[in-house]
Amino acid sequence: MGIIIKRKKHYVTRVLLWFLVIIFFGFSPLIAGLIGGSLTELSTGQPCHEGNCFWGALPWYMFFTLPVSLLFLLIFGIIVLVDSIKLYSK
């Protein structure tokens, strides 16, 4: 029995959803930094960058989140491949 894919409809529901969640995790520091920096610039009127704003330095955490998310994608891809082989070999 498969871990993630137990029926063919799970390709659309589970695989796509988890793929997007893993990609979002990898880029979440960038997304949070852009949104927070924009809100700070709107509220203060000052430009937000790495030197004067936490939000400007937050995207540097992608050096940690991107490799972890790539590792998760590799593991997830292997699990999906094994489940697909088991599903279609029946």
MMTF fields as JSON, N, C-alpha, C and O atoms, coordinates in Angstrom:
{
  "mmtfVersion": "1.0.0",
  "mmtfProducer": "UNKNOWN",
  "numBonds": 359,
  "numAtoms": 360,
  "numGroups": 90,
  "numChains": 1,
  "numModels": 1,
  "chainsPerModel": [1],
  "groupsPerChain": [90],
  "chainIdList": ["A"],
  "bondAtomList": [4, 2, 8, 6, 12, 10, 16, 14, 20, 18, 24, 22, 28, 26, 32, 30, 36, 34, 40, 38, 44, 42, 48, 46, 52, 50, 56, 54, 60, 58, 64, 62, 68, 66, 72, 70, 76, 74, 80, 78, 84, 82, 88, 86, 92, 90, 96, 94, 100, 98, 104, 102, 108, 106, 112, 110, 116, 114, 120, 118, 124, 122, 128, 126, 132, 130, 136, 134, 140, 138, 144, 142, 148, 146, 152, 150, 156, 154, 160, 158, 164, 162, 168, 166, 172, 170, 176, 174, 180, 178, 184, 182, 188, 186, 192, 190, 196, 194, 200, 198, 204, 202, 208, 206, 212, 210, 216, 214, 220, 218, 224, 222, 228, 226, 232, 230, 236, 234, 240, 238, 244, 242, 248, 246, 252, 250, 256, 254, 260, 258, 264, 262, 268, 266, 272, 270, 276, 274, 280, 278, 284, 282, 288, 286, 292, 290, 296, 294, 300, 298, 304, 302, 308, 306, 312, 310, 316, 314, 320, 318, 324, 322, 328, 326, 332, 330, 336, 334, 340, 338, 344, 342, 348, 346, 352, 350, 356, 354],
  "bondOrderList": [1, 1, 1, 1, 1, 1, 1, 1, 1, 1, 1, 1, 1, 1, 1, 1, 1, 1, 1, 1, 1, 1, 1, 1, 1, 1, 1, 1, 1, 1, 1, 1, 1, 1, 1, 1, 1, 1, 1, 1, 1, 1, 1, 1, 1, 1, 1, 1, 1, 1, 1, 1, 1, 1, 1, 1, 1, 1, 1, 1, 1, 1, 1, 1, 1, 1, 1, 1, 1, 1, 1, 1, 1, 1, 1, 1, 1, 1, 1, 1, 1, 1, 1, 1, 1, 1, 1, 1, 1],
  "groupList": [{"groupName": "MET", "atomNameList": ["N", "CA", "C", "O"], "elementList": ["N", "C", "C", "O"], "formalChargeList": [0, 0, 0, 0], "bondAtomList": [1, 0, 2, 1, 3, 2], "bondOrderList": [1, 1, 2], "singleLetterCode": "M", "chemCompType": "L-PEPTIDE LINKING"}, {"groupName": "GLY", "atomNameList": ["N", "CA", "C", "O"], "elementList": ["N", "C", "C", "O"], "formalChargeList": [0, 0, 0, 0], "bondAtomList": [1, 0, 2, 1, 3, 2], "bondOrderList": [1, 1, 2], "singleLetterCode": "G", "chemCompType": "PEPTIDE LINKING"}, {"groupName": "ILE", "atomNameList": ["N", "CA", "C", "O"], "elementList": ["N", "C", "C", "O"], "formalChargeList": [0, 0, 0, 0], "bondAtomList": [1, 0, 2, 1, 3, 2], "bondOrderList": [1, 1, 2], "singleLetterCode": "I", "chemCompType": "L-PEPTIDE LINKING"}, {"groupName": "LYS", "atomNameList": ["N", "CA", "C", "O"], "elementList": ["N", "C", "C", "O"], "formalChargeList": [0, 0, 0, 0], "bondAtomList": [1, 0, 2, 1, 3, 2], "bondOrderList": [1, 1, 2], "singleLetterCode": "K", "chemCompType": "L-PEPTIDE LINKING"}, {"groupName": "ARG", "atomNameList": ["N", "CA", "C", "O"], "elementList": ["N", "C", "C", "O"], "formalChargeList": [0, 0, 0, 0], "bondAtomList": [1, 0, 2, 1, 3, 2], "bondOrderList": [1, 1, 2], "singleLetterCode": "R", "chemCompType": "L-PEPTIDE LINKING"}, {"groupName": "HIS", "atomNameList": ["N", "CA", "C", "O"], "elementList": ["N", "C", "C", "O"], "formalChargeList": [0, 0, 0, 0], "bondAtomList": [1, 0, 2, 1, 3, 2], "bondOrderList": [1, 1, 2], "singleLetterCode": "H", "chemCompType": "L-PEPTIDE LINKING"}, {"groupName": "TYR", "atomNameList": ["N", "CA", "C", "O"], "elementList": ["N", "C", "C", "O"], "formalChargeList": [0, 0, 0, 0], "bondAtomList": [1, 0, 2, 1, 3, 2], "bondOrderList": [1, 1, 2], "singleLetterCode": "Y", "chemCompType": "L-PEPTIDE LINKING"}, {"groupName": "VAL", "atomNameList": ["N", "CA", "C", "O"], "elementList": ["N", "C", "C", "O"], "formalChargeList": [0, 0, 0, 0], "bondAtomList": [1, 0, 2, 1, 3, 2], "bondOrderList": [1, 1, 2], "singleLetterCode": "V", "chemCompType": "L-PEPTIDE LINKING"}, {"groupName": "THR", "atomNameList": ["N", "CA", "C", "O"], "elementList": ["N", "C", "C", "O"], "formalChargeList": [0, 0, 0, 0], "bondAtomList": [1, 0, 2, 1, 3, 2], "bondOrderList": [1, 1, 2], "singleLetterCode": "T", "chemCompType": "L-PEPTIDE LINKING"}, {"groupName": "LEU", "atomNameList": ["N", "CA", "C", "O"], "elementList": ["N", "C", "C", "O"], "formalChargeList": [0, 0, 0, 0], "bondAtomList": [1, 0, 2, 1, 3, 2], "bondOrderList": [1, 1, 2], "singleLetterCode": "L", "chemCompType": "L-PEPTIDE LINKING"}, {"groupName": "TRP", "atomNameList": ["N", "CA", "C", "O"], "elementList": ["N", "C", "C", "O"], "formalChargeList": [0, 0, 0, 0], "bondAtomList": [1, 0, 2, 1, 3, 2], "bondOrderList": [1, 1, 2], "singleLetterCode": "W", "chemCompType": "L-PEPTIDE LINKING"}, {"groupName": "PHE", "atomNameList": ["N", "CA", "C", "O"], "elementList": ["N", "C", "C", "O"], "formalChargeList": [0, 0, 0, 0], "bondAtomList": [1, 0, 2, 1, 3, 2], "bondOrderList": [1, 1, 2], "singleLetterCode": "F", "chemCompType": "L-PEPTIDE LINKING"}, {"groupName": "SER", "atomNameList": ["N", "CA", "C", "O"], "elementList": ["N", "C", "C", "O"], "formalChargeList": [0, 0, 0, 0], "bondAtomList": [1, 0, 2, 1, 3, 2], "bondOrderList": [1, 1, 2], "singleLetterCode": "S", "chemCompType": "L-PEPTIDE LINKING"}, {"groupName": "PRO", "atomNameList": ["N", "CA", "C", "O"], "elementList": ["N", "C", "C", "O"], "formalChargeList": [0, 0, 0, 0], "bondAtomList": [1, 0, 2, 1, 3, 2], "bondOrderList": [1, 1, 2], "singleLetterCode": "P", "chemCompType": "L-PEPTIDE LINKING"}, {"groupName": "ALA", "atomNameList": ["N", "CA", "C", "O"], "elementList": ["N", "C", "C", "O"], "formalChargeList": [0, 0, 0, 0], "bondAtomList": [1, 0, 2, 1, 3, 2], "bondOrderList": [1, 1, 2], "singleLetterCode": "A", "chemCompType": "L-PEPTIDE LINKING"}, {"groupName": "GLU", "atomNameList": ["N", "CA", "C", "O"], "elementList": ["N", "C", "C", "O"], "formalChargeList": [0, 0, 0, 0], "bondAtomList": [1, 0, 2, 1, 3, 2], "bondOrderList": [1, 1, 2], "singleLetterCode": "E", "chemCompType": "L-PEPTIDE LINKING"}, {"groupName": "GLN", "atomNameList": ["N", "CA", "C", "O"], "elementList": ["N", "C", "C", "O"], "formalChargeList": [0, 0, 0, 0], "bondAtomList": [1, 0, 2, 1, 3, 2], "bondOrderList": [1, 1, 2], "singleLetterCode": "Q", "chemCompType": "L-PEPTIDE LINKING"}, {"groupName": "CYS", "atomNameList": ["N", "CA", "C", "O"], "elementList": ["N", "C", "C", "O"], "formalChargeList": [0, 0, 0, 0], "bondAtomList": [1, 0, 2, 1, 3, 2], "bondOrderList": [1, 1, 2], "singleLetterCode": "C", "chemCompType": "L-PEPTIDE LINKING"}, {"groupName": "ASN", "atomNameList": ["N", "CA", "C", "O"], "elementList": ["N", "C", "C", "O"], "formalChargeList": [0, 0, 0, 0], "bondAtomList": [1, 0, 2, 1, 3, 2], "bondOrderList": [1, 1, 2], "singleLetterCode": "N", "chemCompType": "L-PEPTIDE LINKING"}, {"groupName": "ASP", "atomNameList": ["N", "CA", "C", "O"], "elementList": ["N", "C", "C", "O"], "formalChargeList": [0, 0, 0, 0], "bondAtomList": [1, 0, 2, 1, 3, 2], "bondOrderList": [1, 1, 2], "singleLetterCode": "D", "chemCompType": "L-PEPTIDE LINKING"}],
  "groupTypeList": [0, 1, 2, 2, 2, 3, 4, 3, 3, 5, 6, 7, 8, 4, 7, 9, 9, 10, 11, 9, 7, 2, 2, 11, 11, 1, 11, 12, 13, 9, 2, 14, 1, 9, 2, 1, 1, 12, 9, 8, 15, 9, 12, 8, 1, 16, 13, 17, 5, 15, 1, 18, 17, 11, 10, 1, 14, 9, 13, 10, 6, 0, 11, 11, 8, 9, 13, 7, 12, 9, 9, 11, 9, 9, 2, 11, 1, 2, 2, 7, 9, 7, 19, 12, 2, 3, 9, 6, 12, 3],
  "groupIdList": [1, 2, 3, 4, 5, 6, 7, 8, 9, 10, 11, 12, 13, 14, 15, 16, 17, 18, 19, 20, 21, 22, 23, 24, 25, 26, 27, 28, 29, 30, 31, 32, 33, 34, 35, 36, 37, 38, 39, 40, 41, 42, 43, 44, 45, 46, 47, 48, 49, 50, 51, 52, 53, 54, 55, 56, 57, 58, 59, 60, 61, 62, 63, 64, 65, 66, 67, 68, 69, 70, 71, 72, 73, 74, 75, 76, 77, 78, 79, 80, 81, 82, 83, 84, 85, 86, 87, 88, 89, 90],
  "secStructList": [7, 7, 1, 1, 7, 1, 1, 6, 6, 2, 0, 0, 0, 0, 0, 2, 2, 2, 2, 2, 2, 2, 2, 2, 2, 2, 2, 2, 2, 2, 2, 2, 2, 2, 2, 2, 2, 2, 2, 2, 2, 2, 2, 2, 7, 1, 7, 7, 7, 6, 6, 6, 7, 2, 2, 2, 2, 4, 4, 4, 4, 2, 2, 2, 2, 2, 2, 2, 2, 2, 2, 2, 2, 2, 2, 2, 2, 2, 2, 2, 2, 2, 2, 2, 2, 2, 2, 2, 6, 7],
  "xCoordList": [0.844, 0.0, 0.89, 1.937, 0.469, 1.246, 1.145, 0.229, 2.097, 2.122, 1.274, 0.438, 1.497, 0.816, -0.269, -1.38, 0.042, -0.902, -1.524, -0.856, -2.802, -3.522, -4.514, -4.889, -4.941, -5.833, -5.344, -4.557, -5.814, -5.341, -5.75, -5.062, -6.839, -7.257, -6.329, -6.362, -5.511, -4.578, -3.451, -2.778, -3.233, -2.235, -2.6, -1.732, -3.869, -4.309, -4.43, -4.017, -4.989, -5.267, -4.052, -3.723, -3.4, -2.308, -0.966, -0.264, -0.605, 0.729, 0.878, 1.874, -0.067, 0.016, 0.0, 0.759, -0.848, -0.93, 0.39, 0.896, 0.95, 2.207, 3.378, 4.292, 3.359, 4.398, 4.368, 5.414, 3.194, 3.065, 3.436, 4.026, 3.103, 3.458, 4.97, 5.512, 5.651, 7.105, 7.776, 8.729, 7.292, 7.849, 7.583, 8.466, 6.394, 6.081, 6.989, 7.419, 7.283, 8.196, 9.581, 10.204, 10.061, 11.382, 11.479, 12.507, 10.417, 10.428, 9.717, 9.538, 9.313, 8.572, 9.352, 8.73, 10.67, 11.359, 11.31, 11.182, 11.41, 11.325, 9.93, 9.784, 8.924, 7.541, 7.237, 6.661, 7.629, 7.383, 8.174, 7.665, 9.414, 10.219, 9.646, 9.651, 9.149, 8.551, 7.265, 7.046, 6.425, 5.163, 5.423, 4.873, 6.26, 6.556, 7.275, 6.994, 8.211, 8.914, 7.989, 8.105, 7.083, 6.116, 5.205, 4.924, 4.75, 3.893, 4.652, 4.091, 5.919, 6.726, 6.968, 6.9, 7.25, 7.445, 6.173, 6.232, 5.029, 3.763, 3.476, 2.978, 3.782, 3.444, 4.447, 4.06, 5.727, 6.721, 7.118, 7.566, 6.962, 7.388, 8.879, 9.366, 9.608, 11.038, 11.268, 10.519, 12.283, 12.572, 13.089, 13.842, 12.69, 13.079, 14.146, 13.92, 15.309, 16.384, 17.085, 16.674, 18.134, 18.787, 19.373, 19.441, 19.783, 20.448, 19.533, 19.959, 18.289, 17.43, 16.136, 15.296, 15.961, 14.673, 14.89, 15.642, 14.226, 14.292, 13.776, 14.33, 12.728, 12.108, 13.06, 12.952, 13.978, 14.945, 15.994, 16.537, 16.278, 17.262, 16.648, 17.37, 15.35, 14.679, 14.899, 15.043, 14.935, 15.149, 16.473, 16.618, 17.432, 18.674, 18.46, 19.303, 17.356, 17.067, 16.759, 16.654, 16.616, 16.415, 17.637, 17.529, 18.798, 19.967, 19.763, 20.439, 18.852, 18.522, 17.274, 17.239, 16.26, 14.987, 15.017, 14.379, 15.729, 15.762, 16.438, 15.878, 17.606, 18.172, 17.295, 17.197, 16.66, 15.775, 14.579, 14.174, 14.008, 12.852, 13.255, 12.472, 14.439, 14.903, 15.1, 14.803, 15.597, 15.718, 14.339, 14.141, 13.387, 12.017, 11.417, 10.723, 11.68, 11.161, 11.761, 11.063, 13.036, 13.677, 13.064, 12.737, 12.908, 12.301, 10.853, 10.41, 10.124, 8.724, 8.621, 7.735, 9.521, 9.514, 9.783, 9.162, 10.702, 10.982, 9.775, 9.441, 9.126, 7.938, 6.823, 6.154, 6.617, 5.576, 5.909, 5.016, 7.175, 7.587, 7.339, 6.82, 7.704, 7.484, 5.989, 5.554, 5.21, 3.759, 3.145, 2.237, 3.627, 3.097, 3.403, 2.555, 4.607, 4.967, 4.089, 3.631, 3.853, 2.988, 1.553, 0.873, 1.085, -0.304, -0.533, -1.549, 0.404, 0.211, 0.681, 0.455, 1.328, 1.761, 0.674, 0.845, -0.438, -1.54, -2.271, -3.224],
  "yCoordList": [-1.176, 0.0, 1.239, 1.263, 2.251, 3.475, 4.351, 4.221, 5.228, 6.149, 7.386, 7.787, 7.982, 9.227, 8.976, 9.489, 8.196, 7.958, 6.588, 5.564, 6.579, 5.321, 5.121, 3.99, 6.22, 6.184, 7.202, 8.089, 7.069, 7.952, 9.403, 10.303, 9.656, 11.042, 11.765, 12.993, 11.035, 11.655, 12.4, 13.224, 12.117, 12.885, 14.366, 15.226, 14.653, 16.046, 16.653, 17.791, 15.905, 16.484, 16.513, 17.559, 15.408, 15.341, 15.778, 16.577, 15.271, 15.551, 17.027, 17.638, 17.605, 19.019, 19.906, 20.873, 19.586, 20.378, 20.348, 21.401, 19.172, 19.084, 19.681, 20.243, 19.563, 20.2, 21.716, 22.335, 22.305, 23.752, 24.159, 25.221, 23.34, 23.649, 23.637, 24.501, 22.676, 22.595, 23.776, 24.345, 24.148, 25.305, 26.585, 27.437, 26.73, 27.905, 27.992, 29.082, 26.85, 26.835, 27.341, 28.093, 26.942, 27.366, 28.859, 29.472, 29.445, 30.868, 31.739, 32.936, 31.165, 31.932, 33.108, 34.134, 33.03, 34.231, 35.385, 36.544, 35.083, 36.126, 36.744, 37.965, 35.902, 36.385, 37.245, 38.326, 36.755, 37.519, 38.82, 39.851, 38.79, 40.005, 41.043, 42.234, 40.603, 41.549, 42.16, 43.366, 41.33, 41.843, 42.756, 43.855, 42.307, 43.118, 44.407, 45.455, 44.335, 45.543, 46.546, 47.752, 46.046, 46.938, 47.613, 48.807, 46.837, 47.422, 48.434, 49.457, 48.16, 49.102, 50.385, 51.48, 50.251, 51.443, 52.277, 53.506, 51.617, 52.346, 53.07, 54.195, 52.442, 53.053, 54.127, 55.096, 53.971, 54.948, 55.957, 57.055, 55.605, 56.492, 56.394, 57.065, 55.583, 55.384, 54.107, 53.142, 54.089, 52.845, 51.765, 52.055, 50.556, 49.435, 48.619, 48.125, 48.485, 47.659, 46.928, 47.039, 46.188, 45.351, 46.148, 45.642, 47.347, 48.129, 48.739, 48.971, 49.007, 49.697, 48.966, 49.5, 47.766, 47.092, 45.578, 44.997, 44.965, 43.503, 42.816, 41.802, 43.355, 42.72, 42.668, 41.772, 43.602, 43.595, 42.505, 42.023, 42.118, 41.064, 39.666, 38.673, 39.581, 38.286, 37.362, 36.158, 37.848, 36.925, 36.161, 35.16, 36.607, 35.855, 34.478, 33.595, 34.285, 32.972, 31.933, 30.743, 32.381, 31.423, 30.54, 29.469, 30.967, 30.097, 28.84, 27.833, 28.89, 27.721, 27.012, 25.783, 27.774, 27.147, 26.525, 25.495, 27.109, 26.522, 25.153, 24.24, 24.957, 23.6, 22.573, 21.426, 22.987, 22.062, 21.714, 20.553, 22.698, 22.411, 21.575, 20.737, 21.778, 20.923, 19.483, 18.546, 19.307, 17.964, 17.331, 16.16, 18.11, 17.61, 17.25, 16.24, 18.068, 17.766, 16.484, 15.703, 16.257, 15.025, 13.813, 12.825, 13.883, 12.771, 12.564, 11.43, 13.657, 13.576, 12.972, 12.159, 13.366, 12.815, 11.324, 10.591, 10.862, 9.429, 8.665, 7.597, 9.202, 8.549, 8.49, 7.466, 9.581, 9.6, 8.609, 7.93, 8.518, 7.572, 6.132, 5.329, 5.805, 4.45, 4.152, 3.069, 5.091, 4.89, 4.735, 3.926, 5.497, 5.404, 4.049, 3.457, 3.563, 2.241, 1.165, 0.254, 1.263, 0.292, 0.391, -0.625, 1.622, 1.813, 1.267, 0.623, 1.524, 1.113, -0.3, -0.808, -0.934, -2.326, -3.337, -4.541, -2.841, -3.754, -4.229, -5.001],
  "zCoordList": [0.0, 0.0, 0.0, 0.646, -0.72, -0.835, 0.4, 1.212, 0.514, 1.645, 1.342, 2.151, 0.176, -0.18, -1.211, -1.08, -2.229, -3.321, -3.146, -3.293, -2.832, -2.687, -3.825, -4.137, -4.446, -5.606, -6.621, -6.294, -7.852, -8.917, -8.707, -9.188, -8.011, -7.788, -6.813, -6.734, -6.077, -5.13, -5.83, -5.211, -7.134, -7.865, -7.868, -7.718, -8.036, -8.106, -6.715, -6.492, -5.792, -4.479, -3.566, -3.007, -3.414, -2.438, -3.003, -2.383, -4.156, -4.696, -5.02, -4.635, -5.705, -6.06, -4.817, -4.734, -3.867, -2.638, -1.873, -1.483, -1.654, -0.902, -1.671, -1.069, -2.992, -3.795, -3.588, -3.394, -3.626, -3.413, -1.991, -1.791, -1.006, 0.39, 0.578, 1.267, -0.018, 0.111, -0.586, -0.054, -1.764, -2.476, -1.676, -1.574, -1.117, -0.3, 0.922, 1.297, 1.545, 2.688, 2.282, 3.031, 1.121, 0.678, 0.435, 0.722, -0.092, -0.419, 0.62, 0.395, 1.741, 2.738, 3.335, 3.614, 3.551, 4.045, 3.04, 3.436, 1.771, 0.749, 0.708, 0.65, 0.737, 0.694, 1.921, 1.802, 3.103, 4.332, 4.327, 4.768, 3.833, 3.776, 2.835, 3.147, 1.68, 0.73, 1.276, 1.164, 1.86, 2.405, 3.603, 3.675, 4.543, 5.723, 5.379, 5.962, 4.422, 4.0, 3.338, 3.557, 2.538, 1.882, 2.907, 2.809, 3.889, 4.923, 5.775, 6.168, 6.061, 6.832, 6.05, 6.609, 4.768, 3.932, 3.853, 3.877, 3.76, 3.702, 5.009, 4.995, 6.134, 7.412, 7.846, 8.499, 7.495, 7.952, 6.893, 7.222, 5.64, 4.557, 4.261, 3.35, 5.002, 4.792, 3.987, 4.14, 3.14, 2.413, 3.365, 4.295, 3.131, 3.984, 3.257, 2.152, 3.89, 3.339, 4.471, 5.626, 4.159, 5.163, 6.329, 7.449, 6.085, 7.112, 8.149, 9.281, 7.798, 8.747, 9.074, 9.797, 8.561, 8.72, 8.81, 8.028, 9.764, 9.897, 8.648, 8.224, 8.057, 6.893, 5.703, 4.865, 5.621, 4.522, 4.668, 3.674, 5.902, 6.146, 6.188, 6.098, 6.32, 6.44, 5.245, 5.458, 3.994, 2.871, 2.91, 2.208, 3.706, 3.817, 4.444, 4.286, 5.145, 5.713, 4.645, 4.941, 3.403, 2.316, 2.117, 1.521, 2.602, 2.545, 3.385, 3.168, 4.327, 5.139, 4.62, 4.558, 4.249, 3.881, 2.489, 2.274, 1.548, 0.204, 0.161, -0.447, 0.769, 0.756, 1.468, 1.032, 2.56, 3.269, 2.401, 2.345, 1.727, 0.879, -0.335, -0.784, -0.868, -1.97, -1.51, -2.251, -0.295, 0.264, 0.446, 0.123, 0.966, 1.113, -0.245, -0.367, -1.265, -2.602, -3.15, -3.797, -2.903, -3.363, -2.677, -3.335, -1.367, -0.624, -1.057, -1.239, -1.221, -1.651, -3.051, -3.315, -3.941, -5.297, -5.309, -6.078, -4.468, -4.389, -3.855, -4.368, -2.837, -2.284, -3.32, -3.451, -4.057, -5.09, -6.201, -6.708, -6.583, -7.618, -7.185, -7.961, -5.962, -5.448, -5.367, -5.756, -4.873, -4.796, -6.178, -6.364, -7.144, -8.506, -9.119, -9.786, -8.895, -9.419, -8.784, -9.474, -7.486, -6.806, -7.301, -7.447, -7.563, -7.992, -9.397, -9.658, -10.297, -11.679, -11.98, -13.079, -11.026, -11.265, -10.897, -11.091, -10.368, -10.005, -11.227, -11.115]
}
